[in-house]
Amino acid sequence: MALLDIVFGFMTFSTFVLGASMFVLGILAFKPAVDINTVDVRDLLDSITASSFHVGIIFVFLIVLFTLSGLFLLMAVGYFAYGCCCKSKIGYKRYGCLVLGFSLLTGAIFASTLTVKIVVESKIQERMGESFKDNYVGDTLTSSNSISNAWNYMFMTIDCCGVNSVQSKTNDFDTTPWCTYSGTCQEGNSEIPKTCCLSVDEDTYLLAPNDCYASVTSGTYNTKGCYDALEDKVFMETTTISIVTGLSTVCAIINGVLAIKIHRKPQNMIKSTDANDETGSQRDIDD
């Protein structure tokens, strides 16, 4: 077996593995992204923009494209494998063009995830802080400020509190309207919202213990800030996506180029054989 065929086989197998990885990782990442992007939290996520990117949309969009790209690569390799198993026309050129086409898609996702990491993520914490400071008006789900309500839903949805980690009675809430203008914090009855307390939901948060929201007793509330919680649940996915799509793009390009090269190989051999035949015939005539 020629070295070219061996390398092509290895790259085809690598394309299959990376395509499968993209599909599986995309499925696994989809649920956390959708769980966070609920109707109750969407107003908050849509209000957090960085370089014209809406946090509530960009991650779900990237994960959907990532999953579909993995599926397309699997289908392309499946087409090639079907041709081999059934001993039909394998169609190296068609396979090569398919894989090269999909490499453009994976390359676009790779570029997008890098943009998100470099441009968007660096500004999200700042934008979250601005949204929180301007809009958080109380530890209730029924205020007239939908973004404030969404913050409370987020506290309970991803088990976080504030933007940054809450370690004491001095925290992010001190500069919000809830503590500076009007609310149970400003009145001195609360230090953190009841929605930050452990194991509460929209039906039980009003029954949160006093030790949690008034005393900020360790072990009664979520200490992790919402930026860190989002980073753990969503932002970390962009690192995985960028690495896998980067490898997939390189692998798919090499695989596609090799497929087209193998497709052209028999044609070159035929031309070479015809040329040799013509030379041999000419020699016979001369003799």
PyMOL commands that set and color helices and strands:
alter all, ss='L'
color gray80, all
select helices_A, chain A and resi 3-36+39-47+55-85+92-135+146-157+172-175+177-180+194-196+205-207+210-213+226-286
alter helices_A, ss='H'
color red, helices_A
select strands_A, chain A and resi 49-50+53-54
alter strands_A, ss='S'
color yellow, strands_A
deselect
rebuild
show_as cartoon
